[in-house]
């Protein structure tokens, strides 16, 4: 059979009636490993340091090809597909279909081979995609309009690809607006509640980056945390992972009950600190905790939280923020030297997890580097 005859390619006609030029290779099966990506999609990497491999229990994952020092940027990617977040879910599905229609075939193949968690679908997704199909002409690679069974099959594939997008997309900014994108290699990184890497959108270079948070040994798997807060209790972590990604975590933190006490204590310390910052004494009292009374107590709690995070191997941006809080509290307590020491610790974590391109964080001293510079300026003024 001619491969092009069973390979549907979503196209919307341009205004002049022509179709965007795309490759015509057939879509691969979902079990294969896709790494299709142009050379311009992955930049800022001096050498190939990671590769996709099969795992025993996690499907595929990203592994180190050699020793990787702490703070190394191992990925710097452009998205396979990206879009600005709309207000309504139905509009997201509509935008996805439109974007997919203009996507090259190799990118469609790569997207199709990523994991789809069936639990991410919502009731409005299928009708929204059906509506898009009703309003748009869908053609094959030769420009022939799909009808009947072929059109239905195309719609089913699009629905699954939308699920892939929801499962794997991560936050980015597009033209100053909040958006989301799916990334080839990043989507292969597995979760651990004790991650050894940090990911995020780097506004300065307009790339999605991954940095390792500690030294990585050859053949060691790279892990990130899919969860926004790594110090939450196991039950809450498990609930979120199952709901959003459809799996049960079996990392060391989830297997070892002894480590759960550290997570519980971190959650309590963070609650006390956040309540103090917000001037809220009600929540701690509900939990039969004594609210923090002053900045000295807050500094002690923040310092305890930072030490616990370090002992648990949680070198995350939450740790950098905690050091920054310690620095601010120390400054308010008129201990400039201690404030600078904490600011230096925060900057070390920030550079490890983000890299040196932080000019976009200069405003309001959001970046740790600029906060430290401000404190050092105060120190010079005192010594003058």
N, C-alpha and C positions, 0 to 999 in steps of 0.2 A: 504493500500500500504506500502511496506517495505520502511522505511525512507531513507535507503541508496541508493535506486534505483533512487531517484530524487535529490540526493545531490551530485553535482559535486565537485570533489576535484582536483585542479590543481596540477599535479605532473610532474616533469621532471625526467627521469630515471637517477640514479647515474651511474657512470662509470662501476660498477659491475653488472648493470642491475636491482638492487633492488630499492625500493621506500622508501623515508623517512617515518617513522611511524608518523601518525597523528590520532587525535580523529575523530570520524565519526558522530557527532551530526548534525542534519539538520540545515540549515541556517534559522535564524529567520526573521520575517518581519521587514521592515524598521522602523515601528512605535514603536517598543519595545525599552527599554532602556538597553543597553549592558554595563556591567561592568566586563566582563571576563578579568582577568589579574592575572598572577601568583604573589605570594607574593614577589618575588624578583624584580618585576617591579616597585614597589613603596616603597622607602626606606626613611630614614632620617626623618620619621614622628613619633613623640612620641605617637600620638593617632589619631583616625579618627576625623577630625575637619570639614569636608565638605561632602556633599552627593548630588547626582543628584536628582533633582525634576522637575516635570512638571511646566511650567509657563503659565500664561494666554495668552501671546502674542508672546513669544520667543521660543516655543517648550519646550526644557528642558534647565536647567541651573544648576549651582553649587551653593549650599547654605551652610551657616554656621550652624553647629549643636549646637553651643554654642558661647559664647563670645570669640573673637579672638583678642589678642593684636596686635597693630601695629608692623610690621616687622616680624611677624610669618611666617615661611615657611609652607604652607598648602598643597603643592604638591611637590613630588620629584619622577619623573617617568622615566622609560626606554620606548623606542618607541615600538609601535606595529610593525611597519615596518619602515625601514630607509635605506638611500642610499646616496652615494656621488653624487653631482650634475654633470651631464655631460655638454658638451658644447651645444649639440643640443637637442631640445625637443623630437625628434623621439627616440633618444638614452635613454632619461629618461623613455619613455613609454616601451621600450624594457627591461630596467633594472627593471622597476616595475613588468612587467610580470614574469620575472625570479625570483624576490624576492617573489612575491605572490605564485608562484608555490611551494616554499619551506616553506610556512607559515603554521603553525598549524591551524586546523579547528576552534578552538575557537577564534584565532586572526582574521581569515577571517570573522567570524561572527561579531566580534566587529567592524572591519573596515567597514563592509557592512552596519551597522546600523547608521553610522555617516552621517552628512549632505553632500549632493553633490550639488554644485551650477552649474547648466547647462552652465552658461556663461563662465566657466573656460576652456571649451574644445576649442581646436584649430583644424584647418583643417587637420593637419598631424597626430592627435591622433588616429583616427579610422584606417587609413591605416597602421600605425606603429604597432598597436595591431594585426591587421589582418595578417601582415607579420610575427609577432612572432608566431601566431597560425599556419601559413603555414610551419614554420620551426621547430616546436616542437610538440612532442606527448603529448596530454592532456588526462588524464585518470580520471575515477571515483575513489571512495574510495576503490574499490576492484581491482584496477589496470587494469580495462577494458578501452580500448581506446574509447574516445567519438567521435562519428561520426554524420554526418547529422545534424538534428535539435538540438540534445543535444549539439553538438559542437558549433553551432551558438548561443544557449542560454548561454553557458559558456562564449563565446567571448563577448556577450552583458554585462554580469555581470562584466567581467573584465574591460570593458570600463567604466562602472559606478564606479567601485572601484578605477580606476585610477582618475576619477573626484573627488572622495572622498579624495584621497591622495592629489591632487592639492589644493582642497578647504581647507583642514585642516593641511597640513604640515607646519612645522616651522623650522627655521634654526638651525643647529647643526654643530659640527665638528666631523669628523671621520678620525682617523689616520692623523690628522693635515690638512685635506682637508675639504672644505665647503660641507656640505650635508644638508639633510632635513629629518624629521621624523614626524610620526603621533603618538599622545599620547592619551590614553583612556580618562582619566578624564579631561585633559587640553582641549580636543576638545569639551567638554561640556560647557566651560565657554563662556558666552555671552559678547558682546561688549558694551562699553559705552564711550562717549567722555569725561566723568569725571570718569575715572577708580578708583577702590579702591584696585587694585592689580597690580603687575608687574610680567611678565614672562620672561624667558630666559634660554638659555643653560648654565649650569655651568660647565666650562671646568675642574675645579679642581675635581669634584666628578662624572663627566660624566653622569649627570642627567639633565633633564629638570625640572626647579623649578618654583614655583609660590609663591610670598610673598605678604601679604596684606600691603598696604601703609598707612593705618590708622586703628584705632580700628573698628572692625566689630561686630555688634550686632547679637544675636541669630536669626536664620531664615533669615538673610539678604543675598541677592544674591551677589556672587563674580563677579566682572566685570573687564575686562581688556580692553585696547584699541587695536584694530586690526591695527591701523594706526601708522606709524613710528613717526609722529609728531602730538601731541595732540592739539597744539595751532593753527593749520590751520583754515581758515574760514569754515563756515558751508557748503557752496556750494562745496568747494573742498573735504571736508570730505565725503559729500553725494555722490559725483561722484565716489570716490575711493571705498566706501563701496558697492555701487550698482554694479560696474564693477567687483570687486573681490569676493564679498560674496553674492550679490543679495538681499540685504535688505535695507530698509530705517530706519535710526536710529531715535528713539523717546526719547532719553535721555534728561535730564533737560537742557543740553547745547544746544541741537537742538530745544527744544520746546520754550525756553525763548529768545526772540530777544534781550533783554537787555544784555545777556551774550555774544552775538556775538561781541559787541564792544570791550570787553576785549580780545577776540581771535584775532580780527583785529589788535589791538594795539600790542599784543605779536608778531604777524607775522612781523609787521613793525620794532619793536625793534630788533628782531632776524636778519632781513635782514640788518639793519644798522650795527649790531655787526659783522655778517659774512663778510660783504663787507669790514669793517675796517680790520679784521684779514687777509683778502686776498689782501689787498691793492687795492681794487676795488672801485673807486669813480664814475664809469660810471652808474652802476645800480641804486644807490640812486638818481642820477640826473635825470635819465629817469622817475623815480616815483615822481619827483619834491620834493625830500628830500635833506636836507643838509648832505653831508657825514661827518662822525666823523673826527675830526681834530687831536686828540691826545689821549693818554692813559687815561687821566682824564675823557674825555667825554665818552670814551668806558666803563670805570668802572661805570660811572653813568648810562649808558644805560643797562649794564649787571645787575646792582643792581635793576633797575626798572623792568627788565624782570623777575628776580627771585621773587620779591615781587608780581608781577601780577600772576605768576604761583602758588604761595602759596595761594593767595586770591581766585583763581579759583579752588583750590583743586587738582592741577596737581602735585602731588608728584611723579615725574618720573625721569628717568635717565637724561632727558634733564635738569631738575632742578639741579641735582648733577653736570652736566657738566657746567651749568651756574655759580654755586658757585665756581667751579674750575677755570673758566675764571676770576671771580672776584678776586680770590686768586692770580692768576698769574699776573694780572694787578696791584694789590696792591703791590706785590713784586717788579715789575718794577718801581713803584712809590716810592720805598724805605720805604714802610710802612709794616714792617715785622709782627708787631702785628696784623694788619688788615688782612694780608695775611693768618696768622694762624687761625684767627677767621673764615674766609670764608672756609678754608680747613677743619676745624672741622665740619662746616655745610654740606659740600660736603660728608665727611666721614659718617656722620649720615644718610644721604639719601642713600648712597651706601650700608651700612650695613643693612638698612631697606629693601632695594629692592633686594639685592643679597645674603646677608648672610656673614659669616666670612671667607669663603673659597675663598680667592682672591690672593693666591700665584702666580697664573698664570698671574696676572696683575702687578707683581713687575717690570718687564722689562720696562725700560724707564719711571718709575714712573707713569705707566698708572693707577694704582689703587690709590684711594684717600688716603688710609692708608699710602702708601709709599711716596706720595707727602707731606703729613703732617709730616711724619718722617723726610723728607729732610728739611722742613722749621724749625722744632724744632731743628734739628742739627745746622742750621744757627743761630738760636737764642742762643743756648748754646755757640757757637763760639764767638758771640758778647759779651756775658756776661763773658766769661773767661778772 
